[in-house]
Amino acid sequence: QVQLEESGGGLVQPGGSLRLSCAASGFTFSSYPMRWYRQAPGKEREWVARISSSGGDTAYADSVKGRFTISRDNTKNTVSLEMNSLKPEDTAVYYCRGKERWGQGTQVTVSS
């Protein structure tokens, strides 16, 4: 069955960086676009970034554009989110999504 497992979350100071990864299995990973979402406490889940199946096309929410970079490795069935210049408002549980499935999420906390 489809499985998505995020990792790489943690506590980081404002201005710092983190790299999230999502390991996918149970489907033909290279055939599907992948997305990252996040959900902050008391807020709705919001879309963060998208990458095409080949990795050649990406898109970002305005709130993260220029700071976050989505990438994928179709040989390893992984999608990553490089997050730089982190702000307290980036604090959220981050989820990867593919083939209409969600991962379990990984917590990112940006605080001094």
C-alpha positions in Angstrom: 0.0 0.0 0.0 1.0 3.6 -0.4 3.3 4.8 2.4 4.8 8.2 3.0 7.2 8.8 5.9 8.5 12.3 6.7 11.6 13.0 8.7 14.0 15.8 9.5 11.8 18.0 11.7 13.0 19.6 14.9 13.6 22.8 16.8 15.6 25.6 15.1 16.3 29.2 15.9 14.9 32.0 13.7 17.1 32.4 10.6 18.2 28.8 10.7 17.7 25.9 8.3 16.2 22.5 8.2 15.9 19.8 5.5 12.8 17.6 5.5 12.6 14.3 3.7 9.7 12.1 2.7 10.3 8.4 1.8 7.7 7.0 -0.5 6.7 3.4 -1.2 3.9 1.3 -2.6 3.4 3.2 -5.9 5.3 4.3 -9.0 6.9 7.3 -7.4 8.4 8.7 -10.6 4.9 9.0 -12.2 3.4 11.3 -9.6 3.8 14.9 -8.6 4.5 15.4 -4.9 3.6 18.2 -2.6 4.4 19.5 0.9 1.8 21.0 3.2 1.9 22.3 6.7 -0.5 22.9 9.5 0.1 25.3 12.3 -1.7 25.1 15.7 -5.3 26.3 15.3 -5.0 26.8 11.6 -6.0 24.9 8.5 -3.6 22.8 6.6 -2.0 24.9 3.8 -0.1 24.0 0.7 3.6 24.8 0.7 5.3 23.5 -2.4 4.8 21.2 -5.4 7.2 19.3 -7.7 6.3 17.6 -11.0 6.9 13.9 -11.5 10.1 14.5 -13.4 11.3 17.2 -11.0 11.5 19.7 -13.8 8.7 22.0 -12.6 8.2 23.4 -9.1 5.9 25.9 -7.4 5.7 27.5 -4.0 3.4 29.3 -1.8 4.1 33.1 -1.6 4.9 32.8 2.1 7.9 30.5 1.4 9.0 31.5 -2.1 12.7 32.3 -2.1 13.4 30.5 1.2 12.2 26.9 0.6 13.3 24.5 -2.1 11.5 21.3 -3.1 13.4 18.5 -4.8 13.1 14.8 -5.5 15.2 11.8 -6.2 13.3 9.3 -8.3 16.1 6.7 -7.9 15.5 6.7 -4.2 11.8 7.5 -4.1 12.3 10.5 -1.9 11.1 14.1 -1.9 12.8 16.8 0.1 12.1 20.3 1.4 15.1 22.5 2.1 14.0 25.3 4.4 16.2 28.4 4.9 15.8 31.7 6.7 13.2 30.1 8.9 10.7 32.3 10.8 8.6 31.6 13.9 5.5 31.6 11.6 7.0 28.6 9.8 6.3 26.6 12.9 3.9 23.8 12.0 3.6 20.1 11.3 4.8 19.4 7.8 3.2 16.7 5.6 4.2 15.3 2.3 1.4 14.2 -0.1 1.5 11.9 -3.1 -1.0 9.7 -4.9 -3.8 11.2 -2.8 -2.1 10.0 0.4 -0.7 11.9 3.4 2.3 11.1 5.5 2.1 11.2 9.3 3.8 14.6 9.5 7.0 15.9 11.1 7.0 18.8 13.6 9.0 21.9 12.8 9.4 24.5 15.6 11.1 27.8 14.9 11.9 29.6 18.2 14.7 31.2 20.1 
